[in-house]
Amino acid sequence: MELEQYIVTIKNKISASPLITTSEVVDEKLLLNRGYFRVRLTLLNTDFVELTEAFTIKNNQLLTLDYRYQWMDSSKQVLRKRWDSVKHFPDLPNFPHHVHIGSETNVKPGQSRNILEFIDFMESELS
């Protein structure tokens, strides 16, 4: 897989998802050996999701370098969950991957997912 192909695959997945009603690509960058993608989504239930991922390809394998996937209510005021890899909870298992559930202070261990895996996860969570 190449960086540009990954972004095209993300866009196709978003377009095909029955969960997603609208999408707005906020930013996408392709550098020599690294990519970045940020998109805002409206879900079928009118909730808001923003997905941000930095990635690279090594040995023809996608590697997620950094991510933040934030799910909020339709008003964008109430946090449902935010998954990220910011290194500010070193005592949690699976550091730096964690999820904020319902508030900034309710933090649990998380796992790394790329955007494609995250969309699959959300579709199974909300179906």
C-alpha positions as a printed Julia matrix, in Angstrom:
127×3 Matrix{Float64}:
   0.0    0.0    0.0
   1.12   3.55  -0.68
   0.28   6.71   1.27
  -1.99   8.14  -1.42
  -3.79   4.82  -1.81
  -4.51   4.77   1.93
  -6.18   8.21   1.78
  -8.28   7.12  -1.22
  -9.29   3.98   0.7
 -10.34   6.1    3.71
 -12.47   8.37   1.52
 -14.11   5.37  -0.16
 -14.84   3.76   3.23
 -16.45   6.99   4.47
 -18.57   7.27   1.32
 -19.73   3.66   1.59
 -20.51   3.67   5.3
 -24.23   3.49   6.15
 -23.38   5.13   9.5
 -22.0    8.36   7.99
 -24.36  10.93   6.47
 -21.91  13.78   5.75
 -18.15  14.24   5.68
 -15.81  17.19   5.35
 -12.1   16.64   4.75
 -10.4   19.3    6.88
  -6.8   18.49   5.95
  -4.75  15.92   4.13
  -1.02  15.92   3.57
   1.33  13.58   1.82
   5.04  13.92   2.44
   7.83  11.72   1.16
   7.32   8.99   3.78
   4.43  10.2    5.93
   0.77  11.13   5.58
  -1.83  13.03   7.59
  -5.62  12.97   7.29
  -8.32  14.85   9.19
 -12.06  14.6    8.54
 -15.27  15.68  10.25
 -18.27  13.38  10.05
 -21.96  13.53  10.86
 -23.42  10.19  11.83
 -26.87   8.83  11.06
 -27.97   9.66  14.63
 -26.68  13.28  14.07
 -23.66  12.82  16.36
 -20.37  14.48  15.37
 -17.07  12.63  14.91
 -13.68  14.07  14.05
 -10.93  11.7   12.94
  -7.26  12.67  12.77
  -4.42  10.31  11.92
  -0.73  10.58  11.06
   0.61   7.49   9.33
   3.44   5.96   7.36
   4.04   2.87   5.26
   6.89   0.5    6.18
   7.54  -2.75   4.34
   4.24  -2.22   2.5
   2.39  -2.12   5.86
   0.4    0.81   7.19
   1.63   2.14  10.54
  -0.42   4.63  12.55
   1.98   7.11  14.12
  -0.47   9.27  16.03
  -4.27   9.61  16.18
  -7.25  11.31  17.79
 -10.79  10.12  17.16
 -13.39  12.26  18.94
 -17.09  11.39  19.15
 -19.49  14.04  20.44
 -23.21  14.73  20.46
 -24.72  16.79  17.64
 -24.21  20.05  19.53
 -20.46  19.32  19.75
 -20.68  20.16  23.46
 -20.97  16.7   25.04
 -18.07  14.3   24.74
 -19.16  10.72  24.2
 -15.67   9.26  23.76
 -12.24  10.31  22.55
  -9.55   7.83  21.62
  -6.02   9.17  21.31
  -2.34   8.41  21.58
  -1.15  11.53  23.41
   1.49  10.46  25.93
  -0.07  11.93  29.08
  -1.24   8.81  30.98
   1.94   6.72  31.36
   0.52   4.53  34.15
  -2.31   3.11  32.04
  -1.93  -0.31  30.46
  -1.28  -0.13  26.71
   0.28   3.35  27.07
   0.01   5.71  25.19
  -3.33   4.44  23.81
  -6.32   5.52  25.89
  -9.96   6.6   25.69
 -11.81   9.42  27.47
 -15.36   8.26  28.21
 -17.98  10.93  28.82
 -15.49  13.44  30.25
 -11.85  14.45  30.14
 -11.23  12.91  33.55
 -12.72   9.45  32.94
  -9.78   7.79  31.17
  -9.42   4.09  30.4
  -6.81   2.05  28.5
  -7.32   2.0   24.74
  -5.86   0.36  21.7
  -4.36   1.65  18.49
  -6.66   1.66  15.46
  -6.3    3.26  12.08
  -9.21   5.21  10.59
 -10.45   2.22   8.57
 -10.53   0.03  11.68
 -12.16   2.82  13.66
 -15.02   3.19  11.16
 -15.58  -0.59  11.36
 -15.59  -0.33  15.15
 -18.12   2.54  15.14
 -20.38   0.72  12.71
 -20.45  -2.34  14.98
 -20.95  -0.17  18.11
 -23.91   1.71  16.65
 -25.63  -1.0   14.6
